[in-house]
Amino acid sequence: MPVSPTVDTAAPAGDAILRRQRIRESAARTYARSFPIVPVRANGMTVEGADGRRYLDCLSGAGTLVLGHNHPVVLEAIRRTLDGGAPLHLLDIATAEKDDFTTALFEALPPAFAARAKVHFCGPAGTDAVEAALKLMQTATGRSGALAFTGAYHGMTAGALAVTGSVAVKAPLPGGGEVTRLPYPYPYRCPFGVGGERGAELSAAYTERLLDDPAGGVTAPAAMILEAVQGEGGVVPAPDDWLRTMRRITADRGIPLIVDEVQTGVGRTGAMWAVEHSGIEPDAIVLSKAIGGSLPLAAVVYREEYDGWRPGAHTGTFRGNTLAMAAGAATLRYVAAQGLVERSRTVGARMAARLAGLQGRLPVIGDVRGRGLMLGVELVDPAGTPDSCGALPPDPALAVRVREACLRRGLIVELGGRHGAVLRLLPPLTITDEQAEAVLDRLADALDAASRAQP
């Protein structure tokens, strides 16, 4: 679908909808504040607003839409299910659609892991799958604590929030249980102030020594939970060697390892699952977002020896979303059949290379990083004082101006990272070469304009 030029005037109908939203919805609205638009149609990567303006969507439902909006294979699966008269809601009762989705999921998982795995369908959001994974390991081990990492994001319910790193969302609430926070390797803003591979080595050494220190204050935990690429934390990929070391450390000490693949799964990072880059086999993988083919679905898949739950140990009314399972099965098979994992890897590498080129001429770009089509651009203040690793101070105000400038140019990008200064790109895996170039052209223009503007 061609992308029309953007204009600055908003349609009255859209304005009225936005006004009613402001009046009637909670103060916790997020994306609606960043993107004051009213989408009425969407196809692939293109979203059309009520005012007729069109945007290239690099948010993709926070990574949910790996095939973009309203992909034909997804719509066909939904229509076929509706026209066939399948029951749309049956709690966790077996259906043909659930059986087919489970088959598609196990076919997509790493073979050695899938060969001895169980799946539990959770409430429709990833945060509930995190809760389920934590409860599962608490049940299996008889322990209660957890190991989690700086920069982590795992959800907004109590247990998931406890293992999340963001102080901003945790501070107003009571504590969520005993969680030991460990340093996640972040080369640009290294928690040890050394950066690079050395920072990851220190992170691993610190973790191992802390767990083995009888005066370290850490009781035997029920699990370690981590992201192979931190998304909300600023698109920070974990080094493969570090992940392999975490797997060794946990295995040697009988600590179950949970990997949160809610945002990284289904080809997003240039592998079907982000753990495949390192070759590790976790004890549990948390899944949501893309596995539902754009509809709500969440699950935890885990090694069968941990299946010690009793019936009803983790329930939820909406565990049997028939339409999501039909759409999800179609999505998983389409991604595999069409080579979209490789597409994510190659297009992501080209986009990252061009972004690195922009970094050479725009000093406001402090770092470019990511994996596959999960990319981050950290914006900084070039006039600031570098830290011990050479990293300049983050510039969240500039990031907001760039996001606004992108929207004016017909590009939807969101922010993340410790200071809200990382531009996050999560385009669909179906992005065309032409669209990739258009995204980068508009982003470069927005960066130029916003960096010249006065705060």
C-alpha positions in Angstrom: 0.0 0.0 0.0 1.5 3.4 -1.0 2.2 5.9 1.8 0.7 9.3 1.3 2.3 12.6 2.4 1.5 13.6 5.9 -0.3 16.8 6.9 -0.6 18.6 10.3 -4.4 18.9 10.5 -6.4 16.4 12.4 -9.9 15.3 11.4 -12.8 16.4 13.6 -14.0 12.8 14.1 -10.6 11.7 15.3 -10.3 14.7 17.6 -13.7 13.8 19.2 -12.6 10.2 19.8 -9.3 11.3 21.3 -11.1 13.8 23.5 -13.5 11.1 24.8 -10.6 8.8 25.4 -8.9 11.4 27.6 -12.1 11.9 29.6 -13.1 8.3 30.1 -9.9 6.3 30.3 -7.5 6.0 33.1 -4.4 8.1 33.8 -2.3 5.0 33.0 -2.8 5.4 29.3 0.6 5.1 27.6 0.8 4.6 23.8 -2.3 6.9 23.4 -0.2 9.8 24.9 2.7 9.2 22.6 0.6 8.7 19.4 -2.5 10.9 19.4 -3.9 9.2 16.3 -7.1 7.2 15.7 -6.3 4.3 13.4 -9.2 3.2 11.2 -7.5 0.8 8.8 -4.3 -1.2 8.7 -2.6 -3.4 6.3 0.9 -4.9 6.6 3.1 -2.2 8.0 0.8 0.7 7.1 -1.7 2.2 9.5 -4.2 4.8 8.3 -5.7 7.3 10.7 -9.2 8.8 10.8 -7.8 11.9 9.2 -6.5 10.0 6.2 -2.8 10.2 7.2 -0.8 7.0 6.8 2.1 5.8 8.9 4.7 3.1 8.8 4.3 1.1 12.0 7.6 0.2 13.7 5.9 -0.5 17.0 3.9 -3.5 15.7 1.9 -4.0 18.8 5.1 -3.9 20.9 6.4 -6.7 18.8 3.2 -8.7 18.6 2.6 -8.3 14.8 5.4 -10.3 13.3 3.3 -10.5 10.0 2.1 -6.9 10.3 -1.5 -5.8 10.4 -4.3 -8.0 9.0 -2.1 -10.4 7.2 -4.1 -12.6 4.7 -3.0 -15.9 6.3 -4.1 -14.7 9.7 -7.5 -13.4 8.4 -8.1 -16.6 6.6 -7.4 -18.7 9.7 -9.8 -16.5 11.7 -12.5 -16.6 9.0 -12.2 -20.4 8.6 -12.6 -20.8 12.3 -15.6 -18.5 12.5 -17.3 -20.0 9.4 -16.7 -23.6 10.8 -18.7 -22.8 13.9 -16.0 -23.8 16.3 -16.7 -22.8 20.0 -14.8 -19.6 20.7 -14.5 -20.1 24.4 -14.1 -23.4 26.2 -11.8 -22.7 29.2 -9.0 -25.3 28.9 -11.1 -28.1 27.3 -9.5 -29.8 24.3 -10.4 -28.5 20.8 -9.1 -29.3 17.4 -7.8 -25.7 17.2 -5.9 -26.0 20.4 -4.5 -29.4 19.3 -3.4 -27.9 16.0 -1.8 -24.9 17.7 0.1 -27.0 20.1 1.4 -29.2 17.3 2.5 -26.0 15.4 4.2 -24.7 18.5 6.1 -27.9 19.3 7.2 -28.1 15.7 8.6 -24.6 16.0 10.4 -25.1 19.3 14.0 -26.3 19.5 13.7 -30.0 18.8 15.6 -31.2 21.9 13.6 -29.0 24.2 10.2 -29.9 22.5 10.9 -33.6 22.8 10.5 -33.5 26.5 8.3 -30.5 27.1 4.9 -29.7 28.5 2.8 -26.6 27.8 0.5 -24.7 30.1 -1.9 -22.1 28.6 -2.3 -19.1 30.8 -4.3 -16.0 30.9 -4.0 -14.0 27.6 -1.1 -11.8 28.6 2.6 -12.5 29.0 2.7 -11.3 32.6 0.4 -14.2 33.6 2.7 -16.7 31.8 5.6 -15.2 33.9 3.5 -15.7 37.0 2.8 -19.3 36.0 6.5 -20.0 35.3 7.5 -18.6 38.7 4.8 -20.6 40.5 5.7 -23.7 38.6 9.3 -23.6 39.8 8.4 -22.7 43.3 6.2 -25.8 43.4 8.9 -27.9 41.8 11.7 -26.8 44.1 9.9 -25.9 47.3 11.7 -22.6 47.3 10.3 -19.0 47.1 13.0 -16.6 46.0 14.1 -15.6 42.4 17.1 -14.3 40.6 16.4 -11.5 38.2 18.4 -8.8 36.4 18.8 -5.1 36.2 17.0 -3.6 33.2 14.5 -6.5 33.1 10.8 -6.2 32.1 8.5 -9.2 32.8 5.1 -7.7 33.3 2.8 -5.7 35.6 1.2 -8.3 37.9 2.7 -8.9 41.4 5.2 -11.7 40.7 6.2 -10.4 37.3 6.6 -6.9 38.7 8.8 -8.1 41.5 11.3 -9.5 39.0 11.0 -6.4 36.7 13.9 -3.9 37.1 12.2 -0.6 36.4 12.0 1.4 39.6 9.4 3.8 38.2 6.7 1.2 37.9 7.7 -0.6 41.2 8.2 2.3 43.6 4.5 3.1 44.4 3.7 -0.5 45.2 4.4 -2.9 48.1 7.3 -5.4 47.7 6.6 -8.5 45.6 8.7 -11.2 47.3 12.4 -11.9 47.8 14.2 -11.2 44.5 18.0 -11.0 44.2 18.9 -8.4 41.5 21.9 -9.3 39.4 23.8 -7.1 36.9 22.8 -7.6 33.3 25.6 -7.0 30.8 25.1 -3.7 29.0 28.2 -2.8 27.1 27.4 0.9 26.5 26.4 1.6 30.1 28.3 -1.2 31.9 27.2 -1.7 35.5 30.8 -2.3 36.4 32.1 0.7 34.5 34.4 -1.3 32.1 32.2 -2.2 29.1 32.6 -4.7 26.4 33.2 -8.4 26.9 34.9 -7.7 30.3 31.6 -6.3 31.7 29.8 -9.6 30.8 32.6 -11.6 32.3 32.3 -9.6 35.6 28.6 -10.1 35.6 29.0 -13.8 35.4 31.7 -13.9 38.0 29.7 -11.8 40.4 26.7 -14.0 40.0 28.6 -17.2 40.6 30.5 -15.8 43.6 27.4 -14.4 45.2 25.5 -17.6 44.9 28.3 -19.6 46.5 29.0 -17.1 49.3 27.5 -18.4 52.5 27.4 -14.8 53.8 26.1 -13.4 50.5 22.5 -13.2 51.8 21.0 -15.2 49.0 19.0 -18.3 50.0 18.6 -21.0 47.4 16.2 -19.5 44.8 13.3 -21.2 43.0 14.5 -19.9 39.6 16.5 -17.4 37.6 14.5 -15.5 35.0 16.1 -13.5 32.2 15.6 -12.0 28.7 18.0 -13.0 25.9 17.4 -9.5 24.6 16.0 -6.9 26.9 13.3 -5.0 25.0 11.8 -2.5 27.4 15.2 -2.2 29.0 16.6 -0.6 25.9 17.1 -3.3 23.3 20.1 -4.8 25.1 21.2 -8.2 23.7 22.8 -10.6 26.1 26.2 -12.0 24.8 25.9 -15.6 23.8 28.8 -16.7 26.0 27.2 -15.0 29.0 23.9 -16.8 28.4 25.8 -20.1 28.2 27.5 -19.3 31.5 24.2 -18.5 33.1 22.9 -21.9 32.0 26.0 -23.6 33.5 25.7 -21.7 36.7 22.1 -22.5 37.2 22.4 -26.1 36.1 25.4 -26.7 38.4 23.3 -25.4 41.4 20.0 -27.0 40.6 18.4 -23.6 39.8 15.7 -23.7 37.1 16.3 -21.2 34.3 13.3 -19.4 32.9 13.8 -17.4 29.6 11.2 -14.7 28.8 10.6 -14.9 25.1 7.4 -12.8 25.1 8.9 -10.1 22.8 11.8 -12.0 21.3 9.9 -15.1 20.1 8.8 -16.1 16.6 11.7 -14.9 14.5 12.0 -11.4 16.0 15.7 -11.6 16.6 16.8 -13.5 13.5 16.2 -16.9 15.1 12.8 -18.5 15.8 13.6 -18.1 19.5 16.3 -15.9 20.9 17.8 -18.7 23.0 18.8 -20.4 19.8 21.5 -17.9 19.1 23.4 -19.2 22.2 22.3 -22.8 21.9 21.2 -23.0 25.5 18.3 -25.1 26.6 16.4 -23.4 29.4 14.0 -25.2 31.8 11.1 -23.0 30.8 10.3 -20.5 28.1 7.6 -17.9 28.5 5.6 -17.0 25.4 3.0 -14.5 24.3 2.6 -11.6 21.8 3.4 -13.1 18.4 2.3 -16.6 19.2 -1.3 -15.5 19.0 -1.0 -14.2 15.5 -2.1 -10.7 16.7 -4.7 -12.0 19.2 -4.3 -12.5 23.0 -2.5 -15.7 23.9 0.1 -16.7 26.4 1.8 -19.9 27.5 4.7 -21.3 29.4 6.6 -24.3 27.9 8.8 -26.3 30.3 10.7 -29.5 30.8 8.4 -32.3 31.8 10.2 -33.1 35.0 8.9 -29.9 36.5 5.3 -30.8 35.9 4.4 -31.2 39.5 1.3 -29.1 39.6 -2.0 -30.4 40.9 -5.2 -29.7 38.8 -6.2 -26.1 39.2 -2.8 -24.9 40.4 -2.8 -22.1 37.8 -6.1 -21.3 36.1 -7.7 -18.5 34.1 -11.0 -18.0 32.3 -9.4 -17.1 29.0 -6.9 -19.9 28.5 -8.8 -21.4 25.5 -8.9 -18.5 23.0 -9.9 -20.5 19.9 -9.4 -17.6 17.4 -5.9 -16.8 18.8 -4.9 -20.4 18.5 -6.0 -20.6 14.9 -4.3 -17.4 14.1 -1.2 -18.4 16.0 -0.8 -21.7 14.3 -1.1 -20.1 10.9 1.5 -17.5 11.9 4.0 -20.0 13.2 3.8 -22.1 10.1 3.9 -19.1 7.7 7.0 -17.7 9.4 8.8 -21.0 9.0 7.5 -21.7 5.5 8.3 -18.3 4.1 11.8 -18.0 5.5 10.9 -15.0 7.6 13.5 -15.9 10.3 16.3 -15.5 7.8 14.5 -12.3 6.5 14.5 -10.8 10.0 18.2 -11.6 10.3 19.3 -10.1 6.9 17.0 -7.0 6.9 17.8 -6.3 10.5 21.6 -6.5 9.8 21.2 -4.0 6.8 19.1 -1.6 8.9 21.6 -1.8 11.8 24.5 -1.1 9.4 22.7 2.0 8.0 21.9 3.2 11.6 25.6 2.8 12.5 26.4 4.9 9.5 24.1 7.6 10.8 25.9 7.4 14.1 29.1 8.5 12.3 27.6 11.8 11.3 25.1 12.4 14.1 26.8 12.8 17.5 23.4 12.5 19.3 23.4 8.7 18.5 25.4 7.2 21.3 24.9 3.5 20.5 23.2 1.3 17.9 22.4 -2.3 18.9 19.9 -5.1 18.7 19.4 -8.4 17.0 17.3 -9.1 13.8 14.4 -6.8 13.6 14.6 -5.7 17.2 16.8 -2.6 17.0 17.6 0.2 19.4 19.2 3.6 18.9 20.3 5.3 22.2 20.3 9.1 22.1 22.7 11.1 24.1 23.8 14.7 24.9 27.0 15.2 22.9 27.9 18.2 25.2 27.8 16.0 28.3 30.6 14.4 30.2 31.4 10.8 29.2 31.4 8.1 31.9 34.2 5.7 32.6 33.2 3.6 29.5 33.0 6.7 27.2 29.1 6.7 27.2 27.6 10.2 27.0 24.6 11.2 29.2 21.3 10.0 27.9 19.0 12.6 26.4 15.3 11.6 27.0 14.0 15.0 26.0 15.7 14.7 22.6 14.2 11.2 22.2 10.7 12.6 22.8 11.3 15.2 20.1 12.6 12.6 17.7 9.5 10.4 18.3 7.2 13.4 17.6 9.2 14.3 14.5 8.9 10.7 13.3 5.1 10.8 13.7 4.9 14.0 11.7 6.8 12.2 8.9 4.5 9.2 9.0 6.6 6.9 11.1 5.6 5.2 14.4 8.5 4.4 16.8 8.5 4.1 20.5 11.0 4.8 23.3 12.5 2.5 25.9 15.6 2.0 28.0 16.7 3.1 31.5 16.1 6.8 30.8 13.5 6.6 28.0 16.2 7.7 25.6 16.3 4.6 23.3 14.4 4.7 20.0 13.0 1.2 19.5 12.3 -0.3 16.1 10.1 -3.4 15.9 8.9 -3.6 12.3 7.0 -6.7 11.1 9.1 -9.6 9.7 7.3 -9.0 6.4 8.8 -5.5 5.9 9.8 -4.9 2.3 13.2 -3.5 1.2 11.4 -0.3 0.1 9.7 0.0 3.5 13.0 -0.5 5.3 14.6 2.3 3.4 11.6 4.5 4.0 11.8 3.9 7.7 15.4 4.8 7.8 15.0 7.9 5.6 12.2 9.2 7.8 14.1 8.4 11.0 17.3 10.1 9.7 15.3 13.2 8.7 13.6 13.2 12.2 16.9 12.9 13.9 18.4 15.7 11.9 15.4 18.0 12.6 15.0 17.2 16.3 18.7 17.4 17.1 18.9 20.9 15.5 15.8 22.1 17.5 16.2 23.8 20.8 14.7 22.0 23.9 
